[in-house]
């Protein structure tokens, strides 16, 4: 959840949060491949 963001409307923040939730596995896989990361916190 985003608590403070400047320059984005509430609707834009909700859309961004939904995008992140829907694409978390893909984003995580890309980050893991790029940085060699081995664990992550789950977006809840």
C-alpha angles and dihedrals in degrees: 000000000000114000102178127015127156123210096025129096120230089253092052091051091050090050091049092050091049090049091051092049093048094047102034095114092051093044090048092050092051092048092047092051093046099044106022091242115172105192141024142187114250117244104238 
